[in-house]
Amino acid sequence: MSADASIRLAWGQIPSPGEVGSELERFAGRRMDRIIAIVVGVGSLALGVQALLAALGGMQNATFSQYLVIMLVFVPWALMLITCVIGRGMRVAAGVFASTYLIVLLLWPFVAIRAGADPADQPWIFYLVNVAGTATVVAFPLALQVAWVFVGPLLYGAVRLIQGGFQPEFWITTAFDVSFTLILGGVLVALGWMFRSVAAGVDDARGRAVASYADAASAAALEEERVAVAALMHDSVLAALISAERAHSDRERDLAVGMAREALTRLANAEASTLHEGNDTPVQIERIVDDLCSALAEQGVAPVVEQFGTGIVPDRVARAIALAARQAIGNAAEHAQARGLEVIVEGHGDTGLTVKVSDRGDGFDPDEVPADRLGIRGSILARMAAVGGTAAIESGADGTTVTLGWSAR
């Protein structure tokens, strides 16, 4: 296989983001659950076959109730083995088997043969006490597993004594059987808990490592983007300045103005997904109102946009003002938690409009904003300058007000 084919094959096997979130988040935990299910299946098969042979060996004079008890135990047991092999439905099947076995234990005193019972010979249900205990490791949470470790063996001991008529010789053998199943069941539950805890720790460490790598990759990508934006802005501004210096005719001056506007637009759109400046098609300011209402809904805040008057502005102006106001709304939601957030759009007919975004946060000093942050300088100030508008920011202890304006004159 060629190198290109190998790369394409590996690329095609990379899971989608949804698959990563659902599968790799508990990668070790899922593998450990699968291993536990296989071990439970192997152990259940060995002890279950032994119990089944013992049950079939004593069916010469069996009654209907005894046949029913055997069916209640071994049908769910067989289903549990099948699910452990195919890897699906294990929890449900194991839970059904553990529950039906508990029911059989409760019914055992009524269906067991008491006459001639030998205390040295365990009944066939004894072989399944720890099988049901391991089934709880697959099916139930830790609290129920621990409860079964005590309830299952003790219940078996009670029904065994009832079967033997509480004769003294039954007490000794039953105490030995119960103590053995208690110890073995506790060890099995402890091992299952330990292995799952280790797997959970591995998944947690993997998750933190992936998150750290993602943060580092994001920071590196952001830094590269800032370097690229800085280089682009340097070239754009330098070209605009050279054109302005060499402009002697009206056409050359218009060209220099257009280049400056393009540079400002690129700066404004450096952190936005919308890269188009728009055109001069006149639009109603209601479109700006609708856009800002959508911005408030995206931030999950209750205030509505208040509109006063009407107006018509070019499409590029409406686009720039809406994006600049969106940035101001996002800043208010992030830094002031949208306290006292108000958005007012005031139209001045065909002469212009004004948009005010205010909040009641703690305020900030615009001069102290780091130079590499484009939220205010790029998305608000440069964007409004690119369309010949104005942007004013007033901030203090009582809150922050961002005023955006554009005039046809």
Sine and cosine of phi, psi and omega as CSV:
sin_phi,cos_phi,sin_psi,cos_psi,sin_omega,cos_omega
0.00,0.00,0.73,-0.69,-0.03,-1.00
-0.95,0.31,0.23,-0.97,-0.01,-1.00
-0.90,0.43,-0.66,0.75,0.01,-1.00
-0.90,0.44,-0.66,0.75,0.02,-1.00
-0.91,0.42,-0.62,0.78,0.03,-1.00
-0.90,0.43,-0.66,0.75,0.02,-1.00
-0.90,0.44,-0.68,0.73,0.01,-1.00
-0.90,0.44,-0.63,0.78,0.02,-1.00
-0.90,0.43,-0.70,0.71,0.02,-1.00
-0.90,0.43,-0.64,0.77,0.01,-1.00
-0.90,0.44,-0.62,0.78,0.00,-1.00
-0.93,0.36,-0.36,0.93,0.00,-1.00
-1.00,0.01,-0.06,1.00,0.05,-1.00
-0.94,0.33,0.81,-0.59,-0.04,-1.00
-0.94,0.33,0.41,-0.91,0.07,-1.00
-0.95,0.32,0.23,-0.97,0.01,-1.00
-0.85,0.53,-0.61,0.79,0.02,-1.00
-0.91,0.41,-0.63,0.77,0.03,-1.00
-0.93,0.36,-0.59,0.81,0.04,-1.00
-0.88,0.47,-0.69,0.72,-0.03,-1.00
-0.91,0.41,-0.57,0.82,-0.09,-1.00
-1.00,-0.03,-0.47,0.88,-0.10,-1.00
-0.98,-0.22,-0.76,0.64,-0.13,-0.99
-0.99,0.16,-0.26,0.97,-0.01,-1.00
-0.89,0.45,-0.58,0.81,0.05,-1.00
-0.85,-0.52,0.74,0.67,-0.07,-1.00
-0.88,0.48,-0.81,0.58,-0.01,-1.00
-0.91,0.41,-0.62,0.79,0.01,-1.00
-0.89,0.46,-0.67,0.75,0.03,-1.00
-0.91,0.40,-0.66,0.75,0.03,-1.00
-0.91,0.42,-0.63,0.77,0.01,-1.00
-0.92,0.39,-0.65,0.76,0.07,-1.00
-0.87,0.50,-0.63,0.78,0.02,-1.00
-0.91,0.41,-0.67,0.75,0.01,-1.00
-0.90,0.43,-0.68,0.74,0.02,-1.00
-0.88,0.47,-0.66,0.75,0.01,-1.00
-0.89,0.46,-0.65,0.76,0.02,-1.00
-0.91,0.42,-0.70,0.72,0.01,-1.00
-0.89,0.46,-0.68,0.74,0.04,-1.00
-0.88,0.47,-0.64,0.77,0.02,-1.00
-0.90,0.44,-0.68,0.73,-0.01,-1.00
-0.91,0.41,-0.73,0.68,0.01,-1.00
-0.90,0.44,-0.64,0.77,0.02,-1.00
-0.91,0.41,-0.57,0.82,0.03,-1.00
-0.90,0.43,-0.71,0.70,-0.04,-1.00
-0.90,0.43,-0.79,0.62,-0.03,-1.00
-0.95,0.31,-0.56,0.83,-0.01,-1.00
-0.92,0.39,-0.65,0.76,0.05,-1.00
-0.89,0.45,-0.65,0.76,0.05,-1.00
-0.88,0.47,-0.69,0.73,0.02,-1.00
-0.92,0.39,-0.63,0.78,-0.01,-1.00
-0.90,0.43,-0.68,0.73,0.04,-1.00
-0.89,0.45,-0.64,0.77,0.03,-1.00
-0.91,0.41,-0.61,0.79,0.00,-1.00
-0.93,0.36,-0.68,0.74,0.00,-1.00
-0.93,0.36,-0.47,0.88,0.00,-1.00
-0.94,0.33,-0.35,0.94,0.00,-1.00
-0.95,-0.30,0.47,0.88,-0.06,-1.00
-0.98,-0.20,0.29,0.96,-0.02,-1.00
-0.89,0.46,-0.69,0.72,-0.02,-1.00
-0.89,-0.46,0.57,0.82,-0.08,-1.00
-0.95,0.31,0.55,-0.84,0.05,-1.00
-1.00,-0.09,0.11,-0.99,0.01,-1.00
-0.88,0.47,-0.64,0.77,-0.01,-1.00
-0.90,0.44,-0.57,0.82,0.03,-1.00
-0.94,0.33,-0.63,0.78,0.13,-0.99
-0.86,0.50,-0.66,0.75,0.00,-1.00
-0.90,0.44,-0.66,0.75,0.02,-1.00
-0.89,0.46,-0.67,0.74,0.02,-1.00
-0.88,0.47,-0.67,0.74,0.03,-1.00
-0.90,0.43,-0.65,0.76,-0.01,-1.00
-0.88,0.47,-0.48,0.88,-0.04,-1.00
-1.00,0.01,-0.76,0.66,-0.22,-0.98
-1.00,0.06,-0.36,0.93,0.10,-0.99
-0.92,0.38,-0.78,0.63,0.10,-1.00
-0.88,0.47,-0.55,0.84,0.04,-1.00
-0.89,0.46,-0.69,0.72,0.03,-1.00
-0.90,0.43,-0.65,0.76,0.03,-1.00
-0.90,0.44,-0.62,0.78,0.04,-1.00
-0.89,0.45,-0.67,0.75,0.04,-1.00
-0.89,0.46,-0.65,0.76,0.00,-1.00
-0.90,0.43,-0.70,0.72,0.00,-1.00
-0.92,0.40,-0.55,0.83,0.06,-1.00
-0.91,0.42,-0.52,0.86,0.01,-1.00
-0.97,0.24,-0.73,0.69,-0.06,-1.00
-0.99,0.15,-0.29,0.96,0.06,-1.00
0.99,0.17,0.30,0.95,0.01,-1.00
-0.71,-0.71,0.61,-0.79,0.04,-1.00
0.95,0.31,0.34,0.94,-0.07,-1.00
-0.92,0.40,-0.68,0.74,-0.05,-1.00
-0.89,0.46,-0.70,0.72,-0.04,-1.00
-0.91,0.41,-0.74,0.67,-0.04,-1.00
-0.90,0.44,-0.68,0.73,0.02,-1.00
-0.91,0.41,-0.62,0.78,0.05,-1.00
-0.91,0.42,-0.62,0.78,0.04,-1.00
-0.91,0.42,-0.68,0.73,0.00,-1.00
-0.90,0.44,-0.71,0.70,0.01,-1.00
-0.88,0.47,-0.62,0.79,-0.01,-1.00
-0.94,0.34,-0.71,0.71,-0.01,-1.00
-0.92,0.39,-0.56,0.83,0.05,-1.00
-0.91,0.42,-0.61,0.79,0.06,-1.00
-0.89,0.45,-0.62,0.78,0.04,-1.00
-0.91,0.42,-0.66,0.75,0.01,-1.00
-0.90,0.45,-0.63,0.77,0.07,-1.00
-0.86,0.51,-0.64,0.77,0.02,-1.00
-0.93,0.37,-0.53,0.85,0.00,-1.00
-1.00,0.09,-0.25,0.97,-0.14,-0.99
-0.84,0.55,-0.68,0.73,0.00,-1.00
-0.86,0.51,-0.39,0.92,-0.06,-1.00
-1.00,-0.01,-0.32,0.95,-0.05,-1.00
-0.91,-0.42,-0.19,0.98,-0.04,-1.00
-0.97,0.26,0.48,-0.88,0.05,-1.00
-0.99,0.10,0.87,-0.49,-0.06,-1.00
-1.00,-0.07,-0.61,0.79,-0.08,-1.00
-0.91,0.41,0.79,-0.61,0.06,-1.00
0.96,0.26,0.27,0.96,0.01,-1.00
-0.91,0.41,0.73,-0.68,-0.03,-1.00
-0.99,-0.16,0.86,-0.51,-0.01,-1.00
-0.89,0.45,-0.36,0.93,0.00,-1.00
-0.99,0.16,-0.29,0.96,-0.01,-1.00
-0.97,-0.23,0.91,-0.41,0.05,-1.00
-0.96,0.27,0.60,-0.80,0.10,-0.99
-0.93,0.36,0.27,-0.96,-0.09,-1.00
-0.91,0.41,-0.40,0.92,0.01,-1.00
-0.93,0.35,-0.33,0.94,0.00,-1.00
-0.89,0.45,-0.59,0.81,-0.04,-1.00
-0.92,0.39,-0.28,0.96,-0.07,-1.00
-0.97,-0.23,0.04,1.00,-0.01,-1.00
-0.88,0.48,-0.78,0.62,0.00,-1.00
-0.97,0.23,-0.37,0.93,0.12,-0.99
-0.90,0.44,-0.70,0.72,0.06,-1.00
-0.91,0.41,-0.57,0.82,0.05,-1.00
-0.90,0.44,-0.68,0.74,0.05,-1.00
-0.93,0.36,-0.48,0.88,0.08,-1.00
-0.90,0.44,-0.57,0.82,0.04,-1.00
-0.92,0.39,-0.48,0.88,0.05,-1.00
-0.88,0.47,-0.56,0.83,0.02,-1.00
-0.99,0.16,-0.60,0.80,-0.22,-0.98
-1.00,-0.09,-0.60,0.80,-0.23,-0.97
-0.90,-0.43,0.32,-0.95,0.10,-0.99
-0.94,0.35,0.13,-0.99,-0.15,-0.99
-0.87,0.49,-0.62,0.78,-0.04,-1.00
-0.88,0.48,-0.69,0.72,0.03,-1.00
-0.94,0.33,-0.53,0.85,0.07,-1.00
-0.89,0.46,-0.72,0.69,0.01,-1.00
-0.90,0.44,-0.64,0.77,0.02,-1.00
-0.88,0.47,-0.65,0.76,-0.01,-1.00
-0.92,0.40,-0.55,0.83,0.00,-1.00
-0.82,0.57,-0.57,0.82,0.00,-1.00
-1.00,-0.07,-0.67,0.74,-0.10,-1.00
-0.93,0.36,-0.72,0.69,-0.06,-1.00
-0.86,0.51,-0.84,0.54,0.00,-1.00
-0.88,0.47,-0.66,0.76,-0.01,-1.00
-0.91,0.41,-0.62,0.79,0.04,-1.00
-0.92,0.40,-0.64,0.77,0.08,-1.00
-0.87,0.49,-0.69,0.72,0.02,-1.00
-0.87,0.50,-0.63,0.78,-0.01,-1.00
-0.91,0.42,-0.73,0.68,-0.04,-1.00
-0.94,0.34,-0.50,0.87,0.05,-1.00
-0.92,0.39,-0.64,0.77,0.06,-1.00
-0.92,0.39,-0.61,0.79,0.05,-1.00
-0.90,0.44,-0.66,0.75,0.02,-1.00
-0.88,0.47,-0.61,0.79,-0.01,-1.00
-1.00,0.04,0.14,0.99,0.02,-1.00
0.91,0.42,0.42,0.91,0.01,-1.00
0.84,0.54,0.55,0.83,0.04,-1.00
-0.95,0.32,0.53,-0.85,-0.07,-1.00
-0.84,0.55,-0.63,0.78,-0.04,-1.00
-0.92,0.40,-0.43,0.90,0.03,-1.00
-0.96,0.28,-0.47,0.88,-0.04,-1.00
-0.90,0.44,-0.65,0.76,-0.06,-1.00
-0.93,0.37,-0.78,0.62,-0.02,-1.00
-0.92,0.40,-0.61,0.79,0.01,-1.00
-0.93,0.37,-0.63,0.78,0.04,-1.00
-0.89,0.46,-0.64,0.77,0.04,-1.00
-0.90,0.43,-0.71,0.71,0.00,-1.00
-0.89,0.45,-0.68,0.74,-0.04,-1.00
-0.92,0.40,-0.69,0.72,0.02,-1.00
-0.89,0.46,-0.62,0.78,0.02,-1.00
-0.89,0.45,-0.73,0.68,-0.01,-1.00
-0.93,0.37,-0.53,0.85,0.06,-1.00
-0.90,0.44,-0.72,0.69,-0.02,-1.00
-0.92,0.40,-0.74,0.67,-0.02,-1.00
-0.90,0.44,-0.68,0.74,0.03,-1.00
-0.89,0.46,-0.65,0.76,0.05,-1.00
-0.89,0.45,-0.64,0.76,0.03,-1.00
-0.90,0.44,-0.68,0.74,-0.01,-1.00
-0.90,0.44,-0.70,0.72,0.02,-1.00
-0.91,0.42,-0.65,0.76,0.02,-1.00
-0.90,0.44,-0.66,0.75,0.03,-1.00
-0.90,0.43,-0.68,0.73,0.04,-1.00
-0.88,0.48,-0.68,0.73,0.02,-1.00
-0.90,0.43,-0.67,0.74,-0.03,-1.00
-0.90,0.43,-0.73,0.68,-0.03,-1.00
-0.90,0.43,-0.64,0.77,0.02,-1.00
-0.93,0.37,-0.58,0.81,0.05,-1.00
-0.90,0.43,-0.66,0.75,0.04,-1.00
-0.89,0.46,-0.69,0.72,0.02,-1.00
-0.90,0.45,-0.64,0.77,0.04,-1.00
-0.90,0.43,-0.62,0.78,0.05,-1.00
-0.90,0.43,-0.63,0.78,0.04,-1.00
-0.90,0.44,-0.69,0.72,0.02,-1.00
-0.90,0.44,-0.64,0.77,0.01,-1.00
-0.91,0.42,-0.69,0.73,0.04,-1.00
-0.90,0.44,-0.65,0.76,0.04,-1.00
-0.89,0.45,-0.67,0.75,0.00,-1.00
-0.89,0.47,-0.68,0.74,0.02,-1.00
-0.92,0.40,-0.61,0.79,0.02,-1.00
-0.91,0.42,-0.69,0.73,0.02,-1.00
-0.90,0.44,-0.66,0.76,0.01,-1.00
-0.90,0.43,-0.66,0.75,0.03,-1.00
-0.90,0.44,-0.67,0.74,0.03,-1.00
-0.90,0.44,-0.65,0.76,0.01,-1.00
-0.90,0.44,-0.66,0.75,0.04,-1.00
-0.89,0.45,-0.68,0.73,0.01,-1.00
-0.90,0.43,-0.67,0.74,0.03,-1.00
-0.90,0.43,-0.64,0.77,0.02,-1.00
-0.90,0.43,-0.67,0.74,0.02,-1.00
-0.90,0.43,-0.66,0.76,0.02,-1.00
-0.91,0.42,-0.67,0.74,0.02,-1.00
-0.90,0.43,-0.64,0.77,0.02,-1.00
-0.90,0.43,-0.65,0.76,0.01,-1.00
-0.91,0.41,-0.66,0.75,0.06,-1.00
-0.89,0.45,-0.62,0.79,0.02,-1.00
-0.91,0.41,-0.63,0.78,0.01,-1.00
-0.91,0.40,-0.62,0.78,0.06,-1.00
-0.89,0.45,-0.68,0.74,0.02,-1.00
-0.90,0.43,-0.66,0.75,0.02,-1.00
-0.90,0.44,-0.66,0.75,0.01,-1.00
-0.88,0.47,-0.68,0.73,0.02,-1.00
-0.91,0.42,-0.67,0.74,0.02,-1.00
-0.89,0.45,-0.70,0.71,-0.01,-1.00
-0.91,0.42,-0.62,0.79,0.03,-1.00
-0.86,0.51,-0.74,0.68,-0.01,-1.00
-0.91,0.41,-0.68,0.74,-0.04,-1.00
-0.91,0.41,-0.71,0.70,-0.01,-1.00
-0.92,0.40,-0.66,0.75,0.01,-1.00
-0.89,0.46,-0.67,0.74,0.03,-1.00
-0.91,0.43,-0.63,0.77,0.01,-1.00
-0.91,0.41,-0.66,0.75,0.02,-1.00
-0.91,0.42,-0.66,0.75,0.02,-1.00
-0.90,0.44,-0.68,0.74,0.02,-1.00
-0.90,0.43,-0.64,0.77,0.01,-1.00
-0.91,0.41,-0.62,0.79,0.00,-1.00
-0.92,0.38,-0.58,0.82,-0.07,-1.00
-1.00,-0.05,0.04,1.00,-0.04,-1.00
-0.97,0.23,0.80,-0.60,0.04,-1.00
-0.82,-0.57,-0.36,0.93,0.02,-1.00
-0.94,-0.35,0.22,-0.97,0.03,-1.00
-0.88,0.47,-0.63,0.77,0.01,-1.00
-0.89,0.45,-0.67,0.75,0.02,-1.00
-0.92,0.40,-0.59,0.81,0.04,-1.00
-0.92,0.38,-0.65,0.76,0.06,-1.00
-0.88,0.48,-0.62,0.78,0.03,-1.00
-0.90,0.43,-0.67,0.75,0.02,-1.00
-0.90,0.43,-0.64,0.77,0.04,-1.00
-0.90,0.44,-0.67,0.74,0.02,-1.00
-0.89,0.45,-0.64,0.77,0.03,-1.00
-0.91,0.41,-0.63,0.78,0.05,-1.00
-0.91,0.42,-0.66,0.75,0.02,-1.00
-0.89,0.45,-0.65,0.76,0.02,-1.00
-0.90,0.44,-0.62,0.78,0.03,-1.00
-0.89,0.45,-0.69,0.73,0.02,-1.00
-0.91,0.42,-0.62,0.79,0.01,-1.00
-0.91,0.42,-0.66,0.75,0.04,-1.00
-0.89,0.45,-0.65,0.76,0.05,-1.00
-0.89,0.45,-0.67,0.74,-0.03,-1.00
-0.91,0.41,-0.56,0.83,-0.07,-1.00
-1.00,-0.09,0.22,0.98,-0.05,-1.00
-0.89,0.45,-0.55,0.84,0.00,-1.00
-0.92,-0.39,0.30,0.95,0.00,-1.00
-0.90,-0.44,0.35,-0.94,0.01,-1.00
-1.00,0.06,-0.28,0.96,-0.01,-1.00
-1.00,-0.06,0.91,-0.41,-0.08,-1.00
-0.96,-0.29,-0.03,1.00,-0.06,-1.00
-1.00,-0.02,0.68,-0.73,-0.01,-1.00
-0.97,0.22,-0.46,0.89,-0.08,-1.00
0.99,-0.13,-0.11,-0.99,-0.01,-1.00
-0.76,-0.65,-0.15,-0.99,-0.06,-1.00
-0.99,-0.13,0.27,0.96,0.05,-1.00
-0.90,0.43,0.79,-0.61,-0.03,-1.00
-0.94,0.34,0.68,-0.74,0.04,-1.00
-0.72,-0.69,0.40,-0.92,0.04,-1.00
-0.98,0.22,0.50,-0.86,-0.01,-1.00
-0.95,0.32,-0.20,0.98,0.09,-1.00
-0.86,0.51,-0.46,0.89,0.04,-1.00
-0.91,0.41,-0.59,0.80,0.08,-1.00
-0.91,0.42,-0.65,0.76,0.01,-1.00
-0.88,0.47,-0.72,0.70,0.02,-1.00
-0.88,0.47,-0.65,0.76,0.00,-1.00
-0.90,0.44,-0.67,0.75,-0.01,-1.00
-0.95,0.31,-0.53,0.85,0.11,-0.99
-0.89,0.46,-0.65,0.76,0.06,-1.00
-0.90,0.43,-0.62,0.79,0.02,-1.00
-0.89,0.45,-0.65,0.76,0.04,-1.00
-0.91,0.41,-0.64,0.77,0.02,-1.00
-0.90,0.44,-0.62,0.78,0.03,-1.00
-0.90,0.43,-0.54,0.84,0.02,-1.00
-0.99,0.16,-0.17,0.99,0.03,-1.00
0.95,0.31,0.53,0.85,0.00,-1.00
-0.93,-0.36,0.41,-0.91,-0.13,-0.99
-0.99,0.10,-0.51,0.86,-0.11,-0.99
-0.83,0.56,0.47,-0.88,0.04,-1.00
-0.94,-0.34,0.25,-0.97,0.01,-1.00
-1.00,0.02,0.82,-0.57,0.03,-1.00
-1.00,-0.08,0.72,-0.69,-0.01,-1.00
-0.88,-0.48,0.71,-0.70,0.08,-1.00
-0.80,-0.60,0.78,-0.63,0.01,-1.00
0.97,0.25,-0.05,-1.00,0.01,-1.00
-0.76,-0.65,0.19,-0.98,0.01,-1.00
-0.06,-1.00,0.28,-0.96,0.04,-1.00
-0.76,-0.65,0.75,-0.66,0.00,-1.00
-0.70,-0.71,0.35,-0.94,0.08,-1.00
-0.90,0.44,0.45,-0.89,-0.04,-1.00
-0.86,0.52,-0.66,0.75,-0.02,-1.00
-0.91,0.42,-0.56,0.83,0.04,-1.00
-0.94,0.35,-0.71,0.71,0.02,-1.00
-0.87,0.49,-0.66,0.75,0.00,-1.00
-0.90,0.44,-0.72,0.70,-0.03,-1.00
-0.90,0.43,-0.70,0.71,-0.01,-1.00
-0.91,0.41,-0.65,0.76,0.01,-1.00
-0.89,0.45,-0.68,0.73,0.01,-1.00
-0.92,0.38,-0.64,0.77,0.04,-1.00
-0.91,0.42,-0.67,0.74,0.04,-1.00
-0.92,0.39,-0.60,0.80,0.08,-1.00
-0.86,0.51,-0.68,0.74,0.03,-1.00
-0.88,0.47,-0.67,0.74,0.02,-1.00
-0.90,0.44,-0.64,0.77,0.05,-1.00
-0.90,0.43,-0.68,0.73,0.03,-1.00
-0.89,0.46,-0.64,0.77,0.05,-1.00
-0.89,0.45,-0.66,0.75,0.01,-1.00
-0.91,0.42,-0.64,0.77,0.00,-1.00
-0.94,0.35,-0.57,0.82,-0.06,-1.00
-0.99,0.17,-0.71,0.71,-0.13,-0.99
-0.99,-0.13,-0.41,0.91,0.00,-1.00
-0.91,-0.41,0.09,1.00,-0.02,-1.00
0.81,0.59,0.49,0.87,0.07,-1.00
0.87,0.49,0.44,0.90,0.04,-1.00
-0.94,0.34,0.82,-0.57,0.02,-1.00
0.88,0.48,0.48,0.88,-0.05,-1.00
-0.93,0.38,0.79,-0.61,0.03,-1.00
-0.72,-0.70,0.66,-0.75,0.04,-1.00
-0.78,-0.63,0.85,-0.52,-0.05,-1.00
-0.81,-0.58,0.78,-0.62,0.08,-1.00
-0.91,-0.42,0.86,-0.50,-0.05,-1.00
-0.87,-0.50,0.89,-0.45,0.01,-1.00
-1.00,-0.05,0.59,-0.81,0.00,-1.00
-0.88,-0.47,0.70,0.71,0.00,-1.00
0.93,0.38,-0.74,-0.67,0.01,-1.00
-0.99,-0.11,0.22,0.98,-0.03,-1.00
-0.99,-0.17,-0.29,0.96,0.02,-1.00
0.47,-0.88,-0.23,-0.97,0.01,-1.00
-0.36,-0.93,0.23,-0.97,0.02,-1.00
-0.69,-0.72,0.69,-0.73,0.05,-1.00
-0.81,-0.58,0.78,-0.63,0.03,-1.00
-0.86,-0.52,0.76,-0.65,0.07,-1.00
-0.85,-0.53,0.90,-0.43,-0.06,-1.00
-0.77,-0.64,0.46,-0.89,0.07,-1.00
-0.61,-0.79,0.09,-1.00,-0.02,-1.00
-0.89,-0.45,0.65,0.76,0.02,-1.00
-0.99,0.17,-0.24,-0.97,-0.05,-1.00
-0.99,0.16,-0.20,0.98,0.01,-1.00
0.98,0.18,0.09,-1.00,0.00,-1.00
-0.33,-0.94,0.18,-0.98,0.04,-1.00
-0.98,-0.21,0.93,-0.36,-0.04,-1.00
-0.85,0.53,-0.46,0.89,-0.03,-1.00
-0.96,0.29,-0.30,0.95,-0.02,-1.00
-1.00,-0.07,0.05,1.00,0.04,-1.00
-0.94,0.35,0.78,-0.63,-0.01,-1.00
-0.82,0.58,0.53,-0.85,-0.08,-1.00
-0.92,0.40,-0.40,0.92,-0.05,-1.00
-1.00,0.03,0.03,1.00,0.05,-1.00
-1.00,-0.05,0.86,-0.51,-0.10,-1.00
-0.99,-0.16,0.07,1.00,-0.07,-1.00
-0.86,0.51,-0.70,0.71,-0.01,-1.00
-1.00,-0.06,-0.78,0.63,-0.08,-1.00
-0.90,0.43,-0.67,0.74,-0.05,-1.00
-1.00,0.02,-0.83,0.56,-0.14,-0.99
-0.96,0.28,-0.31,0.95,-0.01,-1.00
-0.91,-0.42,-0.91,0.42,-0.11,-0.99
-0.91,0.42,-0.79,0.62,-0.03,-1.00
-0.92,0.40,-0.60,0.80,-0.01,-1.00
-0.89,0.45,-0.69,0.72,0.02,-1.00
-0.93,0.36,-0.60,0.80,0.04,-1.00
-0.90,0.43,-0.54,0.84,-0.03,-1.00
-0.91,0.42,-0.45,0.89,0.00,-1.00
-0.96,-0.28,0.22,0.97,0.01,-1.00
0.97,0.25,0.44,0.90,0.02,-1.00
-0.98,-0.22,-0.11,-0.99,-0.01,-1.00
-0.80,-0.60,0.44,-0.90,0.05,-1.00
-0.58,-0.81,0.81,-0.59,0.00,-1.00
-0.80,-0.60,0.69,-0.73,-0.02,-1.00
-0.84,-0.54,0.87,-0.49,0.07,-1.00
-0.89,-0.45,0.85,-0.53,-0.06,-1.00
-0.66,-0.75,0.65,-0.76,0.02,-1.00
-0.35,-0.94,-0.24,-0.97,-0.03,-1.00
-0.91,0.42,-0.41,0.91,-0.02,-1.00
-1.00,0.04,-0.11,0.99,0.00,-1.00
0.67,-0.74,-0.14,-0.99,-0.05,-1.00
-0.76,-0.66,0.66,-0.75,0.05,-1.00
-0.78,-0.63,0.82,-0.57,0.05,-1.00
-0.94,-0.34,0.87,-0.50,-0.03,-1.00
-0.93,-0.38,0.87,-0.50,0.03,-1.00
-0.94,-0.35,0.72,-0.69,-0.02,-1.00
-0.64,-0.77,0.48,-0.88,0.07,-1.00
-0.52,-0.85,0.70,-0.71,-0.01,-1.00
-0.79,-0.62,0.66,-0.75,0.00,-1.00
-0.91,0.41,-0.38,0.92,0.02,-1.00
-0.98,0.19,0.00,0.00,0.00,0.00
